Each structure stands twice: as structure tokens, then as C-alpha cells.
Amino acid sequence: MQFIQVAYCTTVPFLLITQWVTRKPYSNLLRNILAVSNFLLIGYSLFLIRQLVGLYQLSQQFQVNDTAGRFTMDLPAVRLMLVIILPVLFLYKPLRHSRPLTWVILILLYWNNPLYSWNDYDLFTKIPVYLSLFSSGYALLWLLKQLPHQSRKESCIRLYS
């Protein structure tokens, strides 16, 4: 799940630039791809929550309780909380393909995890896994009619007409 952040930070800038340059027929496809990429970022925030819970459990296992009084809200903690909380806004359909929110989260991800800290170990097995996850997310949003170009009132199959 950590590779979602790396894949997001490498593909989304190209998507935003090509969406800005291209014309109407391809811009709908690029908006859909951007919406799916933003939707997959929710999985990354769940991964970060699980990592923090594991860190808390490890501190409880070693009985490190005196650090709770020294906890301060510094800039890295605020950045991490924003990286965890802001992708939840992508559950709301109009914000899923929002360019300003995408730029904000992209800048936060680059600021929170710079390029030199990316985990690129075993890259050639992570890319097909991400593509499979991406196609699953696209299919899920398509079936739920949550892609930007779809609406719930449109239906391909009209049974009782």
C-alpha cells in the first residue's frame, strides 16, 4: 500500500498537465483516471492509520508511556494528519476530480515524503499490482456510477420502458 503514494506522485502531475492541454474527448477519460487515482489515495490514508496504530501498539508493548506527556503538535505531525484526513474528502463525488484539492494533496505528499525517501525496492512487481488495483478501483467506480462523467439517472439498460 505504500506504493500508492509513489504511483500517485509520479502519475498525477502528468495527468493534470495533459488534462490541461488536451481537448474534450480525451479530457473526460483523464478526469476519470484522476478520480480513480484520488479514490485510491483513501487506501493510502488507511495504510497510514494502520501504521500509526501499529506504532502505538509497539509502544504499549515496550511500556513506553512517558512520551505521551511530551507529545507536541509540530509541523510533521500536522502534515501527517493532513495527508491522512484530506483524502477522505475524495469520497464526496464532486471533489473526487477537483484539481485544486489534487494539487494540495500532491504538494503535501511531496513535502511529507521527498523523492529520496521513496521505497522503490521490487519496483517491477509493484507496478502490476498497482495497475491491478487501479483497474479494480476504476471498475468499482464505474459500477457504482461514481465516475465524473456518469450520473445515477442515466442507465445503459432500461428494463421497464
C-alpha contacts under 8 A as a table, 3 or more apart, distances in Angstrom:
res1	aa1	res2	aa2	distance
1	M	4	I	5.61
1	M	5	Q	8.00
1	M	43	G	7.21
1	M	44	Y	6.02
1	M	47	F	6.37
2	Q	5	Q	5.97
2	Q	6	V	7.37
2	Q	44	Y	6.61
2	Q	47	F	7.33
3	F	6	V	5.06
3	F	7	A	6.08
3	F	119	N	7.50
3	F	126	K	7.02
3	F	130	Y	7.62
4	I	7	A	5.15
4	I	8	Y	5.87
4	I	40	L	7.33
4	I	41	L	6.82
4	I	44	Y	6.21
4	I	130	Y	7.09
5	Q	8	Y	5.05
5	Q	9	C	6.07
5	Q	41	L	7.33
5	Q	44	Y	6.80
5	Q	109	L	7.35
6	V	9	C	5.23
6	V	10	T	6.25
6	V	118	W	6.68
6	V	119	N	7.93
7	A	10	T	5.22
7	A	11	T	6.01
7	A	130	Y	7.74
8	Y	11	T	5.44
8	Y	12	V	5.60
8	Y	37	S	6.65
8	Y	41	L	7.72
9	C	12	V	5.93
9	C	13	P	6.98
9	C	106	L	6.47
9	C	109	L	7.35
9	C	110	Y	7.24
10	T	13	P	6.63
10	T	14	F	7.51
11	T	14	F	5.47
11	T	15	L	6.27
12	V	15	L	4.84
12	V	16	L	6.06
12	V	34	L	6.94
12	V	37	S	7.54
12	V	106	L	7.97
13	P	16	L	5.16
13	P	17	I	6.19
14	F	17	I	5.16
14	F	18	T	6.01
15	L	18	T	5.23
15	L	19	Q	5.86
15	L	30	L	6.55
15	L	33	I	7.97
15	L	34	L	6.81
16	L	19	Q	5.08
16	L	20	W	6.19
16	L	34	L	7.92
16	L	99	R	7.56
17	I	20	W	5.13
17	I	21	V	6.38
18	T	21	V	5.01
18	T	22	T	5.82
18	T	30	L	7.91
19	Q	22	T	5.46
19	Q	23	R	7.91
19	Q	26	Y	7.90
19	Q	27	S	5.54
19	Q	30	L	6.02
19	Q	31	R	7.38
22	T	26	Y	6.49
22	T	27	S	6.15
23	R	26	Y	6.05
23	R	27	S	5.89
24	K	27	S	5.09
24	K	28	N	6.70
25	P	28	N	6.11
25	P	29	L	7.42
26	Y	29	L	5.26
26	Y	30	L	6.28
27	S	30	L	4.96
27	S	31	R	6.02
28	N	31	R	5.06
28	N	32	N	6.26
28	N	148	P	7.83
28	N	149	H	6.69
29	L	32	N	5.08
29	L	33	I	6.26
30	L	33	I	5.00
30	L	34	L	6.05
31	R	34	L	5.03
31	R	35	A	6.07
31	R	97	H	6.18
31	R	148	P	6.80
32	N	35	A	5.02
32	N	36	V	6.25
32	N	97	H	7.55
32	N	147	L	5.86
32	N	148	P	6.07
32	N	149	H	7.47
33	I	36	V	5.15
33	I	37	S	6.18
33	I	138	Y	7.74
34	L	37	S	5.05
34	L	38	N	6.13
34	L	97	H	6.05
35	A	38	N	5.12
35	A	39	F	6.06
35	A	96	R	5.13
35	A	97	H	4.73
35	A	147	L	6.99
35	A	148	P	7.29
36	V	39	F	4.88
36	V	40	L	6.17
36	V	134	F	7.01
36	V	137	G	6.22
36	V	138	Y	5.79
36	V	141	L	7.53
37	S	40	L	5.19
37	S	41	L	6.54
37	S	134	F	7.31
38	N	41	L	5.19
38	N	42	I	7.37
38	N	87	P	7.23
38	N	90	F	6.45
38	N	96	R	6.32
38	N	97	H	7.38
38	N	102	T	7.40
39	F	42	I	5.72
39	F	43	G	7.82
39	F	87	P	7.67
39	F	90	F	6.00
39	F	91	L	7.14
39	F	96	R	6.93
39	F	137	G	7.59
40	L	43	G	5.43
40	L	44	Y	7.02
40	L	134	F	7.36
40	L	137	G	7.01
41	L	44	Y	4.94
41	L	45	S	6.42
41	L	87	P	6.09
42	I	45	S	5.11
42	I	46	L	6.32
42	I	87	P	5.37
42	I	88	V	6.12
42	I	90	F	7.59
43	G	46	L	5.03
43	G	47	F	6.17
44	Y	47	F	4.89
44	Y	48	L	6.29
45	S	48	L	5.01
45	S	49	I	6.26
45	S	83	V	6.90
45	S	84	I	4.66
45	S	85	I	7.42
45	S	87	P	6.96
46	L	49	I	5.02
46	L	50	R	6.22
46	L	84	I	7.51
47	F	50	R	5.09
47	F	51	Q	6.25
48	L	51	Q	4.96
48	L	52	L	6.26
48	L	84	I	6.90
49	I	52	L	5.15
49	I	53	V	6.20
49	I	84	I	7.29
50	R	53	V	5.06
50	R	54	G	6.12
51	Q	54	G	5.05
51	Q	55	L	6.18
52	L	55	L	4.96
52	L	56	Y	6.18
53	V	56	Y	5.05
53	V	57	Q	6.16
54	G	57	Q	5.02
54	G	58	L	6.10
55	L	58	L	5.04
55	L	59	S	6.26
56	Y	59	S	5.12
56	Y	60	Q	6.26
57	Q	60	Q	5.00
57	Q	61	Q	6.10
58	L	61	Q	4.96
58	L	62	F	6.34
59	S	62	F	5.24
59	S	63	Q	5.90
59	S	64	V	5.19
59	S	65	N	7.46
60	Q	63	Q	4.73
60	Q	64	V	6.10
60	Q	65	N	7.23
61	Q	64	V	7.83
64	V	67	T	6.62
65	N	68	A	5.92
66	D	69	G	6.14
66	D	70	R	7.48
67	T	70	R	5.16
67	T	71	F	6.52
68	A	71	F	5.52
73	M	77	A	5.94
73	M	78	V	6.66
74	D	77	A	5.52
74	D	78	V	6.42
75	L	78	V	5.13
75	L	79	R	6.14
76	P	79	R	5.04
76	P	80	L	6.13
76	P	112	N	7.41
77	A	80	L	5.13
77	A	81	M	6.18
78	V	81	M	5.09
78	V	82	L	6.15
79	R	82	L	5.10
79	R	83	V	6.15
79	R	108	L	6.88
79	R	112	N	6.54
80	L	83	V	5.04
80	L	84	I	6.23
80	L	112	N	7.09
81	M	84	I	5.06
81	M	85	I	5.99
82	L	85	I	5.08
82	L	86	L	5.57
82	L	108	L	7.86
83	V	86	L	5.86
83	V	87	P	6.97
83	V	105	I	6.94
83	V	108	L	6.69
83	V	109	L	6.92
84	I	87	P	6.55
84	I	88	V	7.72
85	I	88	V	5.68
85	I	89	L	7.69
86	L	89	L	5.62
86	L	90	F	7.80
86	L	105	I	7.22
87	P	90	F	5.43
87	P	91	L	7.83
87	P	105	I	7.68
88	V	91	L	5.72
89	L	92	Y	5.79
89	L	95	L	6.69
89	L	96	R	7.51
90	F	93	K	6.73
90	F	95	L	5.63
90	F	96	R	4.47
91	L	95	L	7.77
91	L	96	R	6.78
92	Y	95	L	5.68
92	Y	96	R	6.35
93	K	96	R	5.16
93	K	97	H	7.77
93	K	146	Q	6.61
93	K	147	L	7.88
93	K	148	P	7.45
94	P	97	H	6.70
94	P	98	S	7.03
94	P	148	P	7.65
95	L	98	S	4.84
95	L	101	L	7.48
96	R	148	P	7.94
97	H	102	T	7.62
97	H	148	P	7.05
98	S	101	L	5.60
98	S	102	T	6.17
99	R	102	T	4.94
99	R	103	W	6.11
100	P	103	W	5.10
100	P	104	V	6.23
101	L	104	V	5.04
101	L	105	I	6.21
102	T	105	I	5.25
102	T	106	L	5.98
103	W	106	L	4.97
103	W	107	I	6.09
104	V	107	I	5.27
104	V	108	L	6.20
105	I	108	L	4.94
105	I	109	L	6.06
106	L	109	L	5.12
106	L	110	Y	6.23
107	I	110	Y	5.14
107	I	111	W	5.99
108	L	111	W	4.98
108	L	112	N	5.85
109	L	112	N	5.05
109	L	113	N	5.85
109	L	114	P	7.85
110	Y	113	N	5.30
110	Y	114	P	5.21
110	Y	115	L	7.25
111	W	114	P	5.89
113	N	117	S	6.03
113	N	118	W	6.96
114	P	117	S	5.62
114	P	118	W	7.08
115	L	118	W	5.62
120	D	123	L	5.39
122	D	125	T	5.87
122	D	126	K	6.59
123	L	126	K	5.08
123	L	127	I	6.27
124	F	127	I	5.61
124	F	128	P	7.24
125	T	128	P	5.87
125	T	129	V	6.56
126	K	129	V	5.07
126	K	130	Y	6.09
127	I	130	Y	5.12
127	I	131	L	6.17
128	P	131	L	4.95
128	P	132	S	6.04
129	V	132	S	5.09
129	V	133	L	6.15
130	Y	133	L	4.94
130	Y	134	F	5.91
131	L	134	F	4.89
131	L	135	S	6.10
132	S	135	S	5.19
132	S	136	S	6.16
133	L	136	S	5.04
133	L	137	G	6.12
134	F	137	G	5.06
134	F	138	Y	6.11
135	S	138	Y	4.97
135	S	139	A	6.07
136	S	139	A	5.10
136	S	140	L	6.10
137	G	140	L	5.02
137	G	141	L	6.17
138	Y	141	L	5.25
138	Y	142	W	5.99
139	A	142	W	4.98
139	A	143	L	6.00
140	L	143	L	5.22
140	L	144	L	6.15
141	L	144	L	5.11
141	L	145	K	5.91
141	L	146	Q	4.96
141	L	147	L	5.74
142	W	145	K	4.94
142	W	146	Q	6.16
142	W	147	L	5.93
143	L	146	Q	7.72
145	K	150	Q	5.63
145	K	151	S	6.16
145	K	152	R	5.97
146	Q	150	Q	6.44
146	Q	151	S	7.24
146	Q	152	R	7.99
147	L	150	Q	5.41
147	L	151	S	7.97
148	P	151	S	7.89
150	Q	154	E	7.33
151	S	154	E	5.67
152	R	155	S	7.37
155	S	158	R	6.49
158	R	161	S	6.16
